[in-house]
Amino acid sequence: MTEIKFGTDGWRGLIADDFTFANVRRVAGAIAAYVLKHEDAAQGVIVGYDTRFLSDVAAGLVAEVLAQAGIPVKLAKDSLPTPAVSLAVRDSGAAGGVVVTSSHNPWNWNGVKFKAKFGGSATPAIMKAIEAELNAGALPRRQAAAIEEVDLKPAYLAAISKFADLELIRKANFKFAVDSMHGSGRNTLTEIFAHNGIQHVAIRQDRNPLFPGINPEPILPHVAALQETVVRERCHAGFATDGDADRIGAVAEDGSFVDSHKVFVVLLRWLLERRPWAGDVVRAFNTTRMADRIAAKYGRKLYECRIGFKYIADLMLEGEILIGAEESGGIGYSRFLPERDGTLNALLLANVMAEEGKPLGRLVADLQEEFGPHYYGRRDLHISDELKYGAIRRASALETRQLGRYAILQKGDLDGIKFFLDAPRPGQGAEAWVLFRASGTERMLRVYAEAASPELVEEILSSAEAFVQGG
């Protein structure tokens, strides 16, 4: 049988190669076995899905396997954002949730996420338990339970709308561009804006499983259509959500891309300045260190965690977390769910703009002026496993003390290998660093870098790529 590997938030595979109906049943059987052994199965499981090819059919198969194991199922009537499933799990007291999605992956991928009963990404311990059931070939059968189709969207829209001052946003008279990238966030943010009289234009709200010309990931170059729309329609900001709408990307009023790190620090600064919310700050190992400077100014503790939102969720379950963010655009709040949510973050960004009376680009510029210039870049290197793991070994070696023109001041190995570099810091900007991280599921090595200028980021990334290739 095909080997199934779980990543940071579930299982993904190529449609018809790895992602087959047989493998979907295997994963669903493992989830059913886990729920029967470790949760109150009588509370049932919520099942949702995104807009990908066969997602609705696969969700039906998951529901059947769970129901045949004696677990009641509430199956979503239509595609919807992943956090809508998480919210339904938490609010209904369900034993867990399953979402058929491959998030931001290309069109020919699909997968399965499991959401724990607390309404967030399953903890590493839960994922290990499910993997053990999968490896044992679990497919429990009991007296069949019922499958009920439900509309989860209204409750979700109502819940996230409470976190933003929609009347203030309307009065600010800003205009927004909204891009769901053909994903399951379609007609979600637009419905909230339309209902509240907030000016907006919408693109890519239709269901198109081919995601023509893009991957449904809200980063460059896939947000080009949003950039063009913001400029053409004279919007003050543009918001994009990924394939399952748990991540956010943004565009400033001049059409420039605002990466997830800048979104994070804009929200962080606003929360600390404007909202009396308690809690610490969490960021993943590959995210901006500007957050450290902001947290320090306001006397908040900052945690650095491994890559994957489930590690942020773990901390949210242990204590109050004001905000937690990962590099890929996943940002969440303990006050809502231990879960990332792209639509919620778009609403909050609009709220920041309205409260500060500034377009998005100005908010970013203000942060760069106060906390020093921070620029970020990433390269995804599709290489052989030999090159990938060879680069990690060489990066870890004690004798590796230089990258390109810069000495390595320190190394970190929380998740991958990070070099802190003795590079220039114009304007007292970012301390330069570069991170090498091997994908556990793909022939890919990702290289991340932050520095005090865009030119320096590109130089460091180029030096890192040469290092990976053995140069």
C-alpha positions in Angstrom: 0.0 0.0 0.0 1.0 3.6 -0.5 2.8 5.1 2.4 0.9 7.9 4.0 2.9 10.6 5.8 1.4 13.2 8.0 2.9 16.8 7.8 2.4 19.7 10.2 -1.4 19.8 9.8 -2.5 16.4 8.4 -2.0 14.5 5.2 -1.6 15.7 1.6 -1.0 13.9 -1.6 -1.2 14.0 -5.4 -4.7 13.3 -6.7 -5.1 9.9 -8.2 -1.5 9.0 -7.2 -1.4 9.3 -3.4 -4.8 11.0 -2.8 -7.1 8.1 -3.8 -10.5 7.1 -2.4 -8.8 4.0 -0.9 -6.3 6.2 1.0 -9.0 8.6 2.1 -10.8 5.6 3.7 -7.6 4.5 5.4 -7.1 8.0 6.9 -10.7 8.2 7.9 -10.5 4.8 9.5 -7.5 5.9 11.6 -9.3 9.0 12.7 -12.4 7.0 13.6 -10.3 4.6 15.7 -8.6 7.5 17.4 -12.0 9.1 18.3 -13.4 5.9 19.6 -10.4 5.3 21.9 -9.6 8.8 23.1 -12.7 11.1 22.7 -16.4 11.0 23.5 -17.5 9.5 20.1 -21.1 10.1 20.9 -20.6 13.8 20.4 -19.9 13.2 16.8 -17.4 14.6 14.2 -17.9 17.6 12.0 -16.8 17.1 8.3 -16.1 19.9 5.9 -14.3 20.4 2.6 -12.8 23.0 0.2 -13.3 23.7 -3.5 -10.8 21.2 -4.9 -11.4 18.5 -7.4 -13.3 15.6 -5.6 -13.2 17.3 -2.2 -17.0 17.0 -1.7 -16.9 13.3 -2.8 -14.0 12.6 -0.5 -15.7 14.3 2.4 -18.7 12.1 1.8 -16.4 9.0 2.0 -14.9 10.3 5.3 -18.4 10.8 6.7 -19.4 7.2 5.6 -16.4 5.6 7.3 -17.0 7.6 10.5 -20.7 6.8 10.5 -20.0 3.0 9.9 -17.7 3.2 13.0 -20.8 4.3 15.0 -19.7 8.0 15.1 -22.5 10.6 14.3 -21.4 13.0 11.6 -22.4 16.5 10.7 -21.4 17.0 7.0 -21.1 20.6 5.6 -23.6 21.3 2.8 -21.0 23.3 0.8 -17.3 24.2 0.8 -16.3 26.6 3.5 -13.3 27.9 5.3 -11.4 25.4 7.5 -11.8 27.7 10.6 -15.5 27.5 10.2 -15.2 23.7 10.9 -13.0 24.4 13.8 -15.5 26.8 15.3 -18.3 24.3 14.8 -16.3 21.6 16.6 -15.6 23.9 19.6 -19.1 25.4 19.9 -21.0 22.1 19.4 -18.7 20.1 21.7 -17.9 17.6 18.9 -15.2 15.0 19.3 -13.3 16.5 16.5 -13.4 17.8 12.9 -12.2 16.6 9.5 -11.5 18.9 6.6 -10.8 17.6 3.1 -8.4 20.2 1.8 -4.9 20.7 0.5 -4.8 24.3 1.6 -2.4 26.3 -0.6 -1.0 23.4 -2.7 -1.3 23.3 -6.5 -4.5 22.1 -8.1 -3.5 18.5 -8.4 -3.1 18.0 -4.7 -5.7 17.2 -2.0 -5.5 16.1 1.6 -7.2 15.6 5.0 -6.8 17.8 8.1 -7.9 16.7 11.6 -9.2 19.3 14.0 -9.2 18.5 17.7 -12.2 19.0 20.0 -10.8 22.3 21.3 -11.3 23.8 17.8 -7.8 24.0 16.4 -5.0 22.1 14.8 -4.5 18.7 16.4 -1.6 18.6 18.8 1.5 16.5 17.9 0.4 13.9 20.4 -2.9 13.5 18.7 -1.3 13.3 15.3 1.0 10.6 16.5 -1.9 8.6 17.9 -3.8 8.8 14.5 -0.6 7.8 12.7 -0.3 4.7 14.9 -3.9 3.8 14.0 -3.2 4.3 10.4 -0.1 2.1 10.5 -2.2 -0.6 12.2 -4.7 -0.5 9.4 -7.6 0.5 11.7 -11.1 0.5 10.1 -13.6 0.1 12.9 -17.1 -1.1 12.3 -20.0 -0.7 14.7 -23.7 -0.1 14.4 -24.0 2.7 11.8 -24.6 6.3 13.1 -26.4 9.1 11.2 -25.0 11.6 8.8 -26.6 15.0 8.9 -26.0 17.7 6.4 -25.6 21.2 8.0 -24.9 24.8 7.0 -22.0 25.9 9.1 -21.4 29.3 7.4 -23.9 31.6 9.2 -22.6 30.9 12.7 -19.1 31.4 11.5 -19.8 34.7 9.8 -21.5 35.9 13.0 -18.6 34.9 15.2 -15.8 36.6 13.3 -17.9 39.7 12.7 -18.0 40.3 16.5 -14.2 40.8 16.5 -14.2 43.9 14.2 -15.9 47.3 14.5 -17.8 47.0 11.2 -19.5 50.3 11.6 -16.1 52.1 12.1 -14.8 50.4 9.0 -17.8 51.5 7.0 -17.4 55.1 8.2 -13.7 55.2 7.4 -14.8 55.0 3.7 -11.9 52.8 2.7 -12.2 50.6 -0.4 -11.0 47.0 -0.3 -10.2 44.4 -2.9 -11.1 40.8 -1.9 -9.6 37.7 -3.5 -10.6 34.2 -2.5 -8.2 32.7 -5.1 -11.1 30.3 -6.2 -10.9 28.7 -2.7 -13.3 28.1 0.1 -13.2 31.6 1.3 -15.4 32.6 -1.7 -18.3 34.9 -0.8 -17.3 35.0 2.8 -15.5 38.3 3.4 -17.6 39.8 0.6 -20.8 38.8 2.3 -19.7 40.6 5.5 -18.7 43.7 3.6 -21.8 43.8 1.5 -24.1 43.3 4.5 -22.4 46.2 6.4 -22.1 48.6 3.5 -18.3 48.5 3.2 -16.9 49.4 -0.2 -15.2 46.5 -1.9 -14.5 44.8 -5.2 -14.2 41.1 -5.5 -12.2 38.8 -7.7 -11.8 35.0 -8.1 -14.9 34.2 -6.0 -15.9 31.3 -8.3 -15.2 27.7 -7.7 -12.5 26.5 -10.1 -10.6 23.4 -9.0 -7.9 24.1 -11.6 -6.9 27.4 -9.9 -6.0 28.7 -13.4 -2.5 30.2 -13.6 -1.9 30.1 -9.8 -1.4 28.0 -6.7 -4.1 29.2 -4.2 -1.3 30.6 -1.9 -1.6 34.3 -1.1 2.0 35.2 -1.9 3.9 36.4 -5.0 3.4 35.7 -7.9 -0.1 34.3 -7.2 -1.5 37.6 -6.0 -0.7 39.5 -9.2 -4.4 39.8 -10.1 -5.1 41.2 -6.7 -2.3 43.7 -7.1 -3.7 44.8 -10.5 -7.2 45.1 -9.0 -6.1 47.3 -6.1 -4.3 49.7 -8.5 -7.0 49.8 -11.1 -9.9 50.2 -8.7 -8.0 52.6 -6.5 -8.4 50.5 -3.4 -6.8 51.3 0.0 -5.8 47.6 0.5 -6.3 44.1 -0.9 -6.9 40.9 1.0 -6.4 37.4 -0.2 -7.2 34.0 1.5 -5.6 30.7 0.5 -7.4 27.5 -0.7 -9.0 26.7 2.6 -9.1 30.4 3.8 -7.1 29.9 7.0 -4.2 32.1 5.8 -4.0 35.7 4.7 -2.1 37.7 2.1 -2.3 41.4 1.6 -1.6 44.2 -0.9 -1.0 47.9 -0.1 -2.6 50.8 -1.8 0.2 51.2 -4.4 -0.2 47.5 -5.4 2.9 46.3 -3.5 2.7 43.0 -1.8 2.5 43.0 2.0 4.0 39.7 3.2 2.6 37.8 6.2 5.3 39.1 8.5 4.2 42.7 8.0 0.6 41.7 8.4 1.5 40.0 11.7 3.4 43.0 13.1 0.7 45.5 12.0 -1.9 43.5 13.9 0.5 42.9 16.8 1.3 46.6 17.3 -2.4 47.5 17.0 -3.5 45.0 19.6 -0.8 46.1 22.1 -1.6 49.8 21.5 -5.4 49.7 21.1 -6.9 46.6 22.7 -6.8 45.7 26.4 -6.4 42.1 25.6 -4.1 40.0 27.8 -1.7 37.4 26.7 1.8 36.6 25.3 3.1 36.6 21.8 4.1 33.5 19.7 5.9 33.4 16.4 7.3 30.4 14.5 11.0 29.9 14.0 10.9 31.3 10.4 9.1 34.5 11.1 10.2 38.2 11.5 12.1 39.3 14.6 10.5 42.7 14.4 7.8 41.0 16.5 10.5 40.6 19.3 11.2 44.3 19.3 7.5 45.3 19.4 6.7 42.8 22.2 9.7 44.0 24.2 8.5 47.6 23.9 5.1 46.8 25.4 6.5 44.3 28.0 4.9 41.2 26.6 6.6 37.8 26.7 7.5 36.3 23.3 7.7 32.6 22.5 9.5 31.2 19.5 8.2 27.8 18.4 8.7 25.1 15.8 7.1 25.6 12.3 3.5 24.5 12.0 0.4 26.1 13.6 -0.2 23.1 15.8 2.8 24.2 17.9 1.3 27.6 18.3 -2.0 25.9 19.2 -0.2 23.9 21.9 0.9 27.1 23.6 -2.6 28.5 23.3 -4.0 25.5 25.1 -1.4 26.0 27.9 -2.0 29.7 28.5 -3.4 33.0 27.2 -1.8 33.9 23.9 -2.6 37.3 22.5 -1.6 36.5 19.0 0.4 33.7 17.3 1.8 33.7 13.8 3.5 31.5 11.3 5.4 32.5 8.1 2.8 31.2 5.7 0.1 33.7 6.7 -1.5 31.8 9.5 -2.4 34.1 12.4 -4.6 33.2 15.4 -5.8 34.5 18.7 -6.7 32.6 22.0 -9.7 34.9 22.4 -11.3 33.3 19.3 -9.9 29.8 18.6 -6.5 28.1 18.8 -6.6 28.2 15.0 -5.5 30.5 12.1 -8.1 32.4 10.2 -7.5 34.4 7.0 -11.0 36.0 6.8 -10.9 37.1 10.5 -7.4 38.7 9.9 -8.7 40.5 6.9 -11.4 42.0 9.0 -9.0 43.0 11.7 -6.6 44.6 9.2 -9.5 46.7 7.9 -10.3 47.6 11.5 -6.7 48.7 12.1 -6.8 50.9 9.0 -10.1 52.4 10.1 -9.0 53.1 13.6 -5.6 54.6 12.6 -7.1 56.4 9.6 -4.3 55.1 7.3 -4.1 52.9 4.3 -2.2 49.6 4.7 1.1 50.7 3.1 1.3 53.7 5.5 0.9 51.4 8.5 3.8 49.2 7.3 6.0 52.2 6.6 5.3 53.5 10.2 6.5 50.2 11.6 9.7 50.2 9.5 10.5 53.7 10.7 10.0 53.0 14.4 11.4 49.5 14.7 14.0 49.6 11.9 13.8 48.2 8.3 13.0 44.5 8.2 12.8 42.7 4.8 12.1 39.0 4.1 12.4 36.5 1.4 12.0 32.8 0.7 13.1 30.3 -1.9 11.7 26.9 -2.5 14.4 24.7 -3.9 13.0 21.5 -5.7 16.0 19.3 -5.4 16.9 15.6 -4.8 16.8 14.2 -1.3 20.5 13.6 -1.5 21.2 17.4 -2.0 18.5 18.3 0.5 19.8 16.3 3.4 23.4 16.9 2.4 22.9 20.6 2.7 21.3 20.2 6.2 24.3 18.1 7.3 26.8 20.6 6.1 24.8 23.5 7.6 24.9 21.7 10.9 28.6 21.0 10.8 30.9 22.8 13.2 33.3 23.7 10.5 30.6 25.7 8.5 31.3 29.2 9.8 30.8 31.4 6.7 27.9 32.0 4.2 28.9 34.0 1.2 30.6 37.2 2.4 29.3 36.9 6.0 30.5 35.2 9.1 28.1 33.0 11.0 27.7 34.5 14.5 25.5 31.8 15.8 23.4 28.8 14.8 19.9 27.7 15.8 18.3 24.3 15.3 14.8 24.6 16.7 13.4 23.5 13.3 15.9 23.3 10.5 19.3 25.1 10.7 19.4 28.9 11.1 22.5 31.0 10.7 22.7 34.4 12.3 25.0 36.5 10.1 27.5 39.3 10.7 25.8 41.4 8.0 25.2 45.2 7.8 22.2 46.7 9.6 21.3 50.0 7.9 18.9 52.1 10.0 19.4 49.7 12.9 17.3 47.3 11.0 16.9 43.5 11.2 19.7 41.3 12.4 20.4 39.2 9.4 19.5 35.5 9.4 18.9 32.6 7.0 17.1 29.3 7.7 17.5 26.0 5.9 14.5 23.6 6.4 14.0 20.3 4.6 10.4 19.3 3.7 9.5 16.0 5.3 7.0 15.2 2.6 8.4 16.6 -0.7 11.7 16.8 -2.5 12.1 20.4 -1.4 14.3 22.5 0.7 13.1 25.9 1.8 15.4 28.8 2.5 14.2 31.8 4.4 16.0 35.0 5.1 15.5 38.3 6.9 17.8 41.4 6.7 17.8 45.2 6.8 17.4 45.7 3.1 15.8 43.9 0.1 19.2 43.8 -1.6 20.8 42.1 1.4 18.0 39.6 1.6 18.5 38.6 -2.1 22.3 38.4 -1.6 21.8 36.1 1.4 19.3 33.9 -0.4 21.6 33.6 -3.4 24.5 32.6 -1.2 22.3 30.1 0.6 21.2 28.5 -2.7 24.8 28.2 -3.8 25.6 26.6 -0.5 22.8 24.1 -1.0 24.0 23.2 -4.4 27.4 22.4 -2.9 29.1 25.8 -3.8 
